[in-house]
Amino acid sequence: MRRFPPLADWIEQVTDHFPHLSQPQAAGLALWSLGLILARSCALTAVAGLRAPLLGQSFNTVRERLRDTYREADAKRGSRRNTLGLTNCWGPWLAWVLEGWSGRQLALALDATALGNRLVVLTISIVYRGCAVPVTWKIRRATEKHPWRPEWLALLAHFRRCVPKDWTVIVLADRGLYAKWLFKAITALGWHPFLRVNRQGKFRPKGQAHWIPFTALVPAVGRSWQGRGTAFSGKKNHLPCTLLGCWSEGYSTPWLILTDLPPTAANVGWYGFRAWIEHGFKKIKRGGWQWQYTRMSDPARAERLWLAIALAIGWLLAVGGEAEAAIPAATWPPLPSAVRSRPRHPRLISVFRQGWNRLLAALFTQQPLPIGHGQPEPWAIPPPLSLMPDFAAFANPPKNLHL
């Protein structure tokens, strides 16, 4: 440590934010997270090969220290070794990400990513300035058939008391994850689902007697609609909600989003944040830590390694986000009020890259390590409500009026 003071500073940060961890566990997480930032790889040999000369230790010594971070207690040497418990880390990790957060709005995204035919990761991430920070996850074998519902419910339950009640939290998910139970689980937390659904369903606007196809509410490019009502005509699938619909130019199908927010308080354009989790997966893989090349096949060990991966990406995004927030707002294009389209002047340097550059600059100039705090972009203001369609055009014969 004395040969590389920045590591000692980072170990102190990790220890302060994860006070329940033992000193070897906190040191292992710090060694991994800082190491993979410098190596631009989460491969064990790459990180150990870089850190060994920095620490003045042998390659095998550093390699074993790194392996002990994700190994089970009975796979380590010594009688006082413990397994890193992830469930006790997610709350402190989310609290760390939100430490110093500007504003009281938070966007979360639910999605899954696969590692070939070996592993599949279910993750909840905070989307932030074009990228995403994983805050909780579950890893399963890709070849193992297992229901996802218990996993998602368990992941959501970890945050029941972690986010202030007066914050506005939206939870975004794509069409493949929509389910009525997921909608209810999100609202039970006091959060607001933004779940995209397929266009084959029907919707009954509030005060109307007839079911209207989703495609009739948003029939063509350039059309939008939003209002309260009940989604899905099947009795077991009825869902009282707000439907947000928008078909923007350049898209082959419309966005159809279900939420519990009132129509006047919701913006269909917020669903565009969901795409940022895909950029987060890219940073974990080929755009950052090269996780796609790992030979790790044990799901439990991979879950523990992901904590170091999340620490690293969260660190860089916090530092890079502060740097971007310092740029005068007048130099950036305005946020759209509807579906986000490609700006005329996209980011020349990603927030992730800005954080990496500033961290390297601090190391090269022997300055204190930058830490950073979350400064998200302001959300677009909800647009005025679209004109209601002529519901009489969709009226069913009188025999169905009891619906």
N, C-alpha and C positions, 0 to 999 in steps of 0.2 A: 504494500500500500504506500509506503514511504517513497518508493520510486515513481509512483504515479498518483499524486495528490488528488486529481479530479475524481478518481474512483472512490477515495475516502469521502469526498464531499457528497457524491451520489449515494453512497451507502448510508450516509446520515439522513439524506432525504427519504430514502426507502424505509429506513428504520422508524423515522418520525411518523410516516403515514401508515405503516403497518406495524404498530407497536406490539401486536400479539405474536409476531414472528420471532423465532430465535435469531440470534446473531448470525449463525451460519446460513440460515434461510434468507435473511435480508441481504447478506453479502452475496449470496448466490444469485438472487434476482438482479442486484445491481451489476454484478459481473456480467451476467447474460445481456441485460438490456443495453448497457453502454457498449459492450463488446460487439453486439450485432449491428449497432449504429455505425461503429467504426469499420467493421468488416463488410457492411452491407450484405450480410448473410446471417441466417440463423443456423447454419451448419455447425455442428460441434467442432469439427476439425478446423474450420475457418476461424471461429471465435477463439478457440484455444491457441491456435497458431499465432494469432495477433497479440493476445493478451500475455502469453508467456514471456516474450522479451520485454514487454512494458513493465511487468511485475518482477522481472528478474528471477523467475521460477521455471522449472522444467515444464516441457509440454505436457507430459503425463500427469504432473501434479495439478496443473490448471484444468486439464481435461477431466480429471476425476472430480474436482470441485464443481465444475459445471454439470456433470452428470448427476451429482448428488442433489442438485436442485430439483430435478424431476423424478428421481428414483424413489421407490417405496422405502420405508424404514428398514425392512428386513433385507433389502438389497444393498444397504450401505454398511461400511465398516464402523465398528464401535457399538456400544450398548446404549448410548443416549441419543441416538439419531431418531428424528421424527419425519413423517411424511408431510409434505406441504399441503395443508388443507385449503382448497380453493373456496369452499362455501363461506369461509370466514374472511376471505380477501375481497370478495366482490363489493360488499358494502363500503369498506374503506377505500377501495379503488374508485368507485363512483364518487365518493365524497372528495377524493383528491382531484378528479377531473373537474368537478364543479367548484372547487376552491377558487374564490375570486372571480367566478363567472359573472360576466356583465349581463344584466337583464334577468328577466324571470320567464323566459321562454326556452323550451327544450324540445328538440325533435329526435326521436328514437326510430330506428329501423330494425325490423326483424327479417332475417334472411338466412339462407344456408349456402355453404360453399363446400365443394368436394375436393379431395386430394386423390385424383385418379379413381381407382376402384378399391382404395384402401380405407380412407376415412371420410366422414362427412361431418361438418361443423355447423351446428345451429347456434346462431349468435344474435345478441341484441347489442346494437352499437349506437352511440351518439353521433349523429351526422353533423359535420362542422366544416364550413368553408371549403366545400368541394371534396371532402374526404370523410372518414369515419373512424371513431375510436371504439373498439370492442370493450364493453363493460361487463358482459357476462356471456358464457358460452357452454355448450355441451358437445362433446365429440363422441361419435359412435363409429363402429366399423361400417363401411359402405355396403358390405355384403350381408349385413345382419338386419333382418326385418324387425323393425321396432316402431311402435306408434309414437308419433311426434307430439301428440297432445300433452301427455304428462310432462314431457321435457320443457315445452314452452311455458306451461303453467308454473312449473318449478322455477324457471328462470325469471319469470315476471314476479313471482312471490318474493324474491330476494330484495326487491326495491320498494316494498310496501311502505317503509318508513324512511327511505333514504332521500327522497326529493321533497322539498318544502311544499306544503299543501296549497300555498297561494301561487304556485307556479303554473303556467300553462304548458302542458306536456302533450304532444301529439305522437302517436305511434303508427308508423307507416309499414305497410306490407303489400306485396304484389299479389296478383290474382291466385297464384298457386298456394298461398297460405290463408286465403279467406276462409273463415268458419264462424258460425254464430257464437260458439263457445269462446272463441278468441275475442270477438267484439265485446262480449259481456265481461270477460276477464280483465280487459283493459279498462272498461268503464268502472269496474269494481275498485280499481286503484285510484279513481278520481282523475284518470287520464282520458284522452280523447283519441279513439281509433281513427285512422285514415286508411281504410282497407279498400284496395281496388278489387272490383268484381268483373266477371265476364259480361258480355253484352247480351247474353241469351235470356236474362231474367226479366221480371216485370216489376212495376212500381205502382202503388196506389197513393197518389198525393192526398194530403190531409184535406178532409172535407169532400172528397170525391168517392163515388161508389164503385168505380170501375178500375180494373188493372190496365196499366199502359206499358207496353214494351219499352225497355231501356232505349232501344234504337229509335223509337218514335219521339222520345224526349230530346235526344241529341242526334238528329237524323243525318246531318251533313257537316262537312268541314266548315269551320267558322261559327258553328252553333254552340250554345252553352245553356245550361239550365241548372237550378238548384232550388230545393224546397224540402219541407218535411213530409213524412208519410210513412208507408210501410213497404219494405222491400220483400220480394219473393212471394209468389202466390200460393205456394204449398203451405198448408196449415202448420206443419211442423217447422217450417223455415221462416215464418213471419218474423220480421225484424223492424220494430219502430225505429226510425233513424232519419237522418238528413241525407239526401242524395245530391252529390255534386257531380255535374256532368260537363265535359268540355271536349270539343273536337277541334284541335288546333291544326293549322296548316303544316304539312310535312309528316303527319302521323297517319298510319293506315287504319287505326281504330280510335274511338274516343276514350278519354279517361272517364271512368265511372267509379266514384269514390263514395263509400259509406262512412258516416261519422255521426257522433251524437251532438256535435256543436250546432247551435242555431244557424240557419242559412246566412243571417246577417253578420255572423262572427267567424265564418269559415271562408277559406280561399282555396279553390281547387288547385291553384298554382303551388301550394305548399307541398303537394304530393311529389313535385319535382325533386324535393330533398331526398327522396328514397334512392334515387340513382347514385347518390354519393356513397352509399355503402358498397357499391360495386367498385368504386375507386379505392375504398378502404381495403377490399380484398386484393386489389391489384398491388397496393403497397406491401401487403403481407407476403405476396408472391413475387412475381417477376419485377415489379416496380420498386421493390424495397428489400425485403428480408429473404427472398428466394425460398420460401417455404415449400414450393412445389418440388424442390430437389431433395427434401429430407427423406431419409430412409426409415424414419420412425414409423412404427406400425402399431404401437400400443396406445389405445385411446386415452387412458388415464395419464400416461406420461406426456402425451401431446397436449392435453388440457393444461398441465402445469407449465409446460414450455410456453403456451400461449399467454400466460400472465406476463412473462418477460417480453414477449412480442407486443402485447398491448401497452406495457409500460413505455416501450421504445417509441411506438407510433404516437401515443398520447403526448409524450414529452416533446417530440418534434412539432406536432401540430399546435401545441400550446405556445411554443416559442415562435414558430412561423406565423401563427395567427396574430400574435401581438405585433409582429413586424408589419404584417399586411394592414392591420387596423390603424397603424400610425401613418399610412399613406393618405393624403388628403382625399376626402370623399369626392371632390369635384373631378378627380382624374379617373373615376370609375363609372361605367355605364350604370344607369338606374336599374333597380330590380324590377322585373315585369310584374304586373298585377294579375296576370293570368298564367297560362302554362309557360314555363321557362323555356326560352328559345336560345339558341347559340348566340352569345353576345358578339358584337362587331369587334370588340377588343378583349379577347379572353386573357386569362392570366398568362403572363409570359413565364413566370416561375410559380410552381405550385407552393402552397403553404407548407407541405411536407418538405420540399426541397429548401425553402427558405429557412426552416428550422434546422435542417441538417447543415446548411452553410454557416449559420450563426453559431452552432455548436462547435463545428470544426474551427471557425475563426477564434472562438474563445480558447480552445485547446492550443492552437498554434501561437497565440499571443500571450498565453499563460494568464488569462483573465478568469474570474469566477464563472462557473458554468451557468448559463441562462436557464431559468426554470419556466417562466411564462404562466399565464392564466388565460382561461377561455374568454374570447371576445367574439361571439358569433355575429354574423351579419344580421341586420334588422329584417324582420319578416315583412312581406308585402301586405299592404292594407287590403282587406276584403273588398272586391269590386261591388258595384250596385247589382241588385238582383236582376236577372234577365226577365223578359216578359213571359208570362205564363202562356203555354200553348192553348189552343181551343180544345178543352177536354171533351166537348160534345162530339168531336170528330171520332173519339175512341169509344163512344158509348156502346155497351153491349145490349142485347135484347132485354126487355123488361124482366124476363124470368130470372135473370142473373143479378137484379138489383139488390137482392139480399146480401150480396158479397160486400 
